[in-house]
Amino acid sequence: MRIWLLSLLLMAFLGSGNGATGAPLEAYARLPSIENVAVSPAGRTIALIATNGLQRTIIVRDLESGQTTLRGAVGEHKIRDLKWAGEQHLIVVASIAKDDLALVNGYREWFFGSLIDLNTKKIKPLMAKSTADSGAILGPPEVRINDGQQAVFVPGLVLSGGKGLNSLFRVDLRNGTNRIVEKGAPDSVSWVIDSRGQPVAQEVIRGREWSVIARSESGWRTLLSLAWDIDRPYLVGLGRDDASLIYSVPDGKGDWSWKEIRLDGRPAAEFPFGPGTPRPIFGAGDGRLVGYRKLVGDDYRYSYFDPADQSAWDTVQATFPGDRVHLVSGSADRRKAVVLVDSPRNGPVYAFVDLRTRRAEWLGASYAGLAPEDIGSRERVQFNAADGLPLSGYLTLPHSRRPQDLPMVVLVHGGPASRDTPGFDWWAQAVASRGYAVLQVNYRGSTVTGELMTSGYGQWGAKMQTDLSDGVRALAARGVIDPKRVCIMGASYGGYAALAGATLDRGVYRCAVAISAPADLRKLIVDARTFGRGATRYWDRFMGVSGADDPKLERLSPLWNAAKADIPILLIHGTHDTVVPVEQSRAMADALRKAGKTPEVLIQEGEDHWLSGGATRLEMVNASMTFIERHNPP
């Protein structure tokens, strides 16, 4: 297969690498040059979100002619998804943190959909002309052929008896009208639409009972009910045909398994995945499950049920030998696809592949300002924790630097039930570009395997923390880093770990940068009660406590141990953080000052938990590196 290395259509808009070693920090820290790409069902057109690093633009391009048919600036709006509705309509999903719509106190991230008519170039709210009681949408839009017409189905909010009901609406693409299809049950949380546009199932949660209710000739009936405590089952979606559903259940060992059930109640199949959490692949035209993908160790694996689909994907992967290939969007026949090609040398680049014409085309780099010499090497590292538990992670090194006696930054992932992954990491690369080795540890509690995750239960602030410093000691013993020149940085749980490195596991780090960090764990659990018992128990499980009154919470909270802090601390937090409220960092700063410390504090107006803003993300990285370079010079 030939690879057409075409000059980028968007080069002038996006900019390109300057070929010089040592790209400016902004080249890593600004928003990606391309954030998302979606190919139309017939594979004739692509839509993408391009940025200049600070602001976003929607661009639609005809693949045959190469012509740009739409370019619309959306500024700083947070675009979360693009989805095609036929060949002439584009759905854009954005989110905003608001408190005036919230049914509970405080900020909440609300999602809104817009529909762009590519013929008229007009854009309108997806929930316009609707009987919904809010313009917000409560789940991803689904596109189906219904009554011979292309239609969009979207869950929206209906108020009834003082309670918000997750209800299903149908949007007619011909005139934009919007009507309610099904009013949700009092505890409905999601819907399943079959390939013909008929609602066939709802997911319902009543206290500790999780249920699937299915449509029958006599109305809605309970198809399945399961009790849950912390990890609740969830409805994955439509099965391999219109008469089946897929749901996921915890196996009690930290992993999840899928089960298939027929709409008449008969069990159909189980999926023996082995380790790794699966992610579904649904057909673009009908919403049926066609396969799944998962990350096992350092391997991304794509599995399709149809051998022809599997062969097609294997061909796509073989087109880019030595690179990690991720499916981004596919045509309805699964013979055309947009993929993200993650190259160790060039970083992540979007490409369009057409298996029928046997051609591929580069669409553009995620970070167009970086040249190969600006990208540091990234390798898997393995070591044992002090108690003998085998651990792994990733080490990113400065380009063209010998891995010997380097200064280092430990960059801690959030979650904690999450993980660091192989491939390009913009944040690690930004830090490495300034001359630091960057260690990212999949500490116990991480989701590499169920066994590793469950080994973190009760180890918050304890072995989950010392796993990080054990990694520092392992690299120091190998001569890779200078143990006297190490700082720690992270966001969310990673921010907590940074604060714990300054207050609980002292003597390892020279400075700490804590972003969106929970500092008062008692307050964190109290706030979690807003979201129900399961959310509270999630934190209890990792912390090894029994509710907000457990005295252990003070021992684990950096805020209550502020007087022990013995290194410089930088606190960064967004005012629109809907996960860890900004008050956590403000309270930590006050506690440090009362203890005679002098923390540095950066409060970012309007930023959320995920660093979605271009200007604020750049501000965060610049402030972090200025702080680290001052206290731990490279």
N, C-alpha and C positions, 0 to 999 in steps of 0.2 A: 504493500500500500504506500502510495506517495504521500508525503506530508508537505503540504503547501505552506511554506514559511512566508506568509504574506505580510506585508507591512500593515500595521494595525490601522484599522479604519478610524480608531479614536485617538491616534497617537498625538495629534496636536492638542486634543482636549485633555488627555490624561498625562502627557509628558512621558519621557523615556529615560532610561538609565544613562548616566554621563560617562560610564566606562571607567571612572576613577575609583581607586581604592578608598574606602572610608566614606561611605555615603553619609550625608547629614542625618542626624537623629530623626528629623521629620520624615525621611523616606520610609522609616519603619513604623513610626508612631502614629502617623495620620491614618485616616480611614483607608481601606484597600481601594485601589484604583477601580476595580470591579468588585462589587459585593455579591451580586447574584445574577444568574442568567436562566431564562426559561425558553424552551423551544416550543413552537406551536404544535398542535396535534398532528398536523400533516408534515411537520418538519420543514416548512418553507420560510419561517420567520423566527427571529429571536428577539426577546426583550431583555434588557439588562439594566441594572442599577450601576451607573458610573459615578465616580466622585473625583473631585480635585483635591481630595484629602480632608476637606472640611465640609463641603456641601454636596448634595446628591442630585443626580439628573437621571430621568428615565429615558432610555433610548430604545427605539424599535428599528430593526434592520431587516431588509429583505435579503435572504441568503443567496438567491439566484442572481439578482442584479447588483448586490452590494450597496444598494441605496438605503440611506437613513430615511424612514418614513415618518418618524416621530421623534422629537427631542423636547422634553419638558422638564424644566428645573423644579425641584421640590425642596431645595434649600436644606435646612437642618432637620426636616421631618424624618422620623425613624421608620424606614421602610423595612418591614419584616418578611414580606413574601411577594412573589409575582406568580400569577397563575393564568393560563389561557382559558378562555371560554369560547371554543371554536377558533376560527382563524381571524376574526375581526374584532374581538373584544378581549381586553386585558383587565384582569382583576389585580388591584394593588392593595395590599394589607399593610397598614401602618399602626403604630401604637403611640400612646401618650400617657404620661403619669398624671392622674387627676384625682382630686379629693371630692369634687362636687357631685360626682356620679356614684361615689362609693356607698355600698350598703353597710359598710363597717367604717370605723374611724380611720383616718390617715389616708395616705396616698395609695393608689392601686393602679396597675398598668392596664389600661383599657385599649382594646383593639377595634379598629375601624376599617371598613372596606370601601374602595372606590372602584368604579367601572369606567374604563376608557373605551369609547367607540372609535376604532381606528379609521372608520370611513369619515365620520364627521369631525374627528379630533376633539370631541367633547368628553368631559369627565363629570361624573355625578356620584353622589354617595350611593353605596350599594343598598343601604336601607332607606333610601328616599321613597316617598309615597307608601310608607309602611304603617301597619297598625302596631308595630313594636313600640314599647315605652322608652326606648333609648336607641340612639343611632349606633351603639356599640354592637359588635358581633362577639359571640361567646365560643367560637370555634372556627376552624378553617372552612372556607367555602368549598363546596363540592359541585362539580360541573357534570351534568348528565343530559342525554337526549330524553325529553319527557313530552309525551303527546306529540311526537314528531318535531319538536322544537328544542333548540339548545336552551337550557335553563340552568340557573345557579341556585343551589340550596344552601342556606346559611342559618345557623342557630342565632337567635336573638332573644331579647329580654321582654317578657310580658309580666306586668305586675298584677297579682291576684291575691286579695286578702292580706295585703301587706308583705307578701313574699314574692320574690322574683322567680319566675319560671323560665327555664331554658326551653324555648319553643322553636319550632322549625318553620322557616319562611322560604318561599319560592320567588325568585326574581326572573321576570320575563325579559329576555335580552332585546326583544323587538321594540318594546316601549318603556322599559325600565320599571314597570309596575311591580309591586311587591305585595304578596298576600301570605297570610299564615296558612300553613299546611297542617300542622299538628301543634296543639297546645301541650306543653310538657307536663309531666307528672310533678308533684310538689318537690321531688328530690331528683329530677332528671339532670344528668351531667353531660351526656353526649348522645349522638344519633348515628345510625347507620342507614345509608341510602343505597338501594340496589342499583344495578346497571341501567334500569329503566326509569330511575328517578322516583321510586317508591320508598317511603320510609318503612323499614322492616324491623328495626330494633332500637331500643333505648337502653342506656346504661343508667341505673338508678342506685343511689346510696341513701340508706336510711339507718342512721347511727352506725353500728358495726356490722350491718348487713349490706352486702353488695349484690345487686341483682341485674339480670338482663331480662327485659320484657320484650316480647315479640308480637308483631301484628298477626292476628288470625281472623278468620271469617266472622267471629263473634266479638272482635275487639282486641284489646291488648291483654296478653296473658304472661305470667311469669314463666320464663324459659329455664332460668338458672338462678340459684341463690347460694352465696358463700359467706361465711363469717370471716371477718378480718380484724386485725388489731393495729398493726403498724404499717405493714406493706399490703395495701389493698390491691386486689386484682384489677385489671382494666380491660376494656374492650378495645382490641386492636383495630377491628374493622370488618369489612366484608371478606368472606372467605374466597375460595377458588371458584365459586359459582354463586348464583343469586340465592341459593337455598342454604347457605352456610355462613357462619360467623367464626371469627378467630378471637379468642381472649387469652390473656396472659396471667399466670399465677406464680407467686413465689414458691420456690421448692424447699424453703426452710434452711437452705445452706448458702443463701446470698445470691443465687442465680434465679433466673426466671425461665419458665417453659411455656410454650404455646399449646393451646388445645383448640380443636375445631369442633363445633357443634352444629347440627342441622337445625333449621328453623322449626322442624317438627319435634325437636327435643332429643333426637338420637345423636349420641356422640359419633364423630366422624373419624378423627385422626389426632394423634399427638405428633409433635415435631421433635425428634431427638437431636437437639442442637449441640449438646456438649457444652463446654465452657464458652463464655462470651454472651453478651446481651444482644439479641437480634433486633434489627430494625426492618420494618416491612417495606416492600416495594409493591406499589399498587399500579395497575394499568391506568394510563393517562386517559383512556377513552371511557372506561366503564367502572373504575374504582375497585375491580377485583384484585385479590392478592395474586401476584405473579411470581414473587420470590422474596428473598430477604438478604440482608447484609449484616455483617458483624465484624468486630475487631477482636481477634484472638492473638494475644501477645502483641507482636508488631505486625501482624498480618491482617489486611483487610480482605474479607472473603465475600464474594457475591454468589448467591445460589438461586437459580431459577428452576421452576417446576417443569417448564417446557424445554426439552433438549435443544430445540432450535434457538430459543432465547439464550440459553446458556452458551451455545456455540457463538452466537453473536457477541455476547459480552466478552468471551474469551478472546475473540478477534480484536475487540476494542483494546483490551489490556495488552495484547501482544504488539499493538501498534506503538506502544511507548515503553520499550524494554528498559528495565532498571528504575522505572519511576512508579510511584504509587498513584493509582488512577481511581478517582471517586466519581460516581454517577451524580450529576447535578439535575438533569432534566432529560426526558426522552419523549420521542414521538409516540403516537398511539400504537404503531406497529412495531415499536422497539427496534427499528432498524436505523434510526437517526438519534443521536444523543449529544448533549453537551456534557463534557467531563472536565473535572479539575485535575490536571496533571501536576503532581507534586514531585518536582525534580530536586535531588540533593544539590545540584549545581545551580539551577536557575530559579528555584523557588516555585511557588504555585502559579500555573498558567491555565487559562480556560481554552478549551479546544472544542470544535464541532466535528463530529465524525458521521459520515454518511456511508453505511455499509453497502447500499445498493449501487452507488456510483464509485465506491472504493476510493474515496478521497477524505482528507482531513484538513482542517483549517484552524490555524491559531486565531483566537478571538482577542486575547490580551492577557497581560499578567495581572495578578492580584496586587502586586507591588511593583508598578512600572518604573519606579525610580531606582530600583536596585539592579546592579550588574552582578555577574557571578562572583567577582572578587569582593562583593559586599556581603556575601552569605557565608557564615561560619559553618564548619562541619558539625554534625549532630550525630551522636552515637549512643547506643544503648550501654548502660553501665549496670553491673550487678555487684551486690555486696551483701553481707549478712548483718542483721541488727545485733545489738549486744546480747540478746537472748537466743541468737542463732537463727531467727526467722530470715529466710532468703527474701531479698528485696531487689527491685530494679528501678531504673529511671532513665533519664536522658541527660547527656552532658553536651552542651553547645559551647564550642570553643571559638575564640577570635580567629578570623581568617589569617592564615600564614603565621600563626604564633605557635611556638613549640609548647606542648602541654607539660610545662615544668614550672613549678613555683608560681603559678598564676594567682592573682587575686580572684575572688569568687563571690558570686551572689547566688544564694539559695532562693529559687523562685517557687513558691508553694501554690499548688492548685487549690481551688475551692471545693465545696461539697459539704462534708468530706467524701460523700459517696459519689465520686467522680474519678477522673484519672487524667494524667498527661499521656499524650499520644505521640507516635513517631511522626516524622515529617516537619515541615516548616512551622515555626512558632514565632510570630512577629515580635512578641514581647521578649522572648529569649534572645532573638537575633538582635534586637535593639540594644539590649544590655551587653551582649557579646561584642557588638561593634565598637563599644567604648573601651575594650581591652580586658573584659572580665570573662572568666569561665562561668557558665551558668548551669547549676545543677537543679534538676526537677525530679523529685523522688515520688514514686508511687508508694507512699507510706501505707501501713495497715489502715484499713478503712476505705482504701481506694477500690474501684470496681474493675481491677484487672481480672480477678477471679472472685467467685463467691467466697472462697476460703479466705482470701486476703481481706475482703471487706469485713466479714464477720469477725476476723481477728482484731478488728479495731473497736469492737463493742466494749464500752467501758474504758477505753484508752485515750479519750480526748484529753489533751494536756499532759498525758503521761507517755506511753510508748509510741503513740502517734507522733508526739513531738520529738522524742529521742531518736526515732527512725531518721529524722532529718539530720540531726547532729551526728548520728552514726555514719551517714553518707559523707558528711564533711570529713570525719576521721578516716574513712576508707580512702578517699581521694588524697588526703594528706599523706597517708602511709605509702601510697603509690608515687608520691612526689609530684603529682599533677598540680596541686594547689598549695599555697602558703596558708597554713591554718591560722596565722595571725592576721590575715587580711580577708575576712569573710563577713558579708552582710546578709541579711535575710529580708525578703520582700514577698508580698502576696496580697490577694484580694479575697474578700468574703472569709471563708474558713482560713484561706491562706493569710489573710490579714490578721486573724486571731493568732495563727502560728507565729507570725512576725512579732506580735506583742508578747506572746509566750516566750519567744526567744530572748526577749529583753527582761522578762520578769520571773519566769519559771525555770527555764533551762539555760541558765546564765553561763557566761564564760566561753561561749562559742563564737559569738558574733560581735562585730565592731559597731554596727548600726542596724536599725530596723525601719522598714517602710511598710506601714499598715494601711491598706486601702479597703474601705467599706467593711471595717473589722468589727465583729461583735466583741465587746470588752467586758460587759456585765452579763454573764450567762443567766443569772436569775431573771433579769429583765427580758432577755431573749426568749426564755421559756414562757414567761407571762404573756409576751406579745404573740407567741405561737398559738396560744389558746384561742385567739381570734379565728384561726383557721381549723380548729377542731382538735379532737383528742389525738388523732393520728400524727399530726404535725408535732404536738408536744412530745409524744412517745418517741418520735424519731430522734429528737435531741436527747431525751432521757437515755436512750439505748447507747448512743455513742459516748455520752458523758458518764454513764454508769451511775445515774442518780434516779431518784423517785419523786419527780415533781419539783416545783419551784421553791419548796421549803427545805430542800435537802441542803445541809450545811456544807457539803462537798463543793457546791457551786462557788462559794466564796474562795475556796482554795484554788479552784481552776480559773477564776476570773482575773485577767490582767488588771482590771480596774481596782479590785480589792487588794492587789499586790503592787500597786503603782510605786510605793516607796522602795521596792526592791529593784526597780529599773536602774541599770548601771551602764546603759549605752544611749546614744542619741536616738530619738524616735521622731519620725515624720508620720503624721496622721492625715489621710486624704479621704474625703467622703462627699458624695453627691447629695444635694438636698431632695432629689426626687427618687431616692433609693427606696423601693417598695419591699425589699427583702430584709435588709438590716438598716433600720432607721438611722438617720444622721445623728440623732441624739446619742447614739452609742459612742461615736468619736468625740463629740463635744463633752460628754461626761468623762471620758478617759483623759482628755486634755485637762479638764478641771482637776481630776484626781492627781495627775502628775504635777500640776502646778502647786497644789496644796502640799505635795510631798517635797517641794523644793526643786523639782525638775523643770526643764525648759523645753517642752516639746515644740516642734514646728507643726503648724496646722494649716491645711489647705481645704477650705470648704468650697465645693464646686456647685454653683447655682445651676439648677436644672438638670444636672447629670443623674443618670440612673445607676442601677447596680451593675450593668453590663458594659459600661464605658462606651455607650452608643454614640455620643457626640464627638464630632471630629475635633473641634477646638479644645474641648475639655480632656479628651484622650491625650492629645498632644501636650496639653498643659500638665497632665499627670506624669507623663513620661519625662518631660523636661525637668519638672520639680524633683522627681525621684532620682534622676541621674545626677542632677546638681548636688543633691543631698549626699548621695553615695560617694561621688567623687571627692566631696569635701572631707568626708569622714573616713573614707577608705580609698585613697588615691590609687589609680591604676598604674 
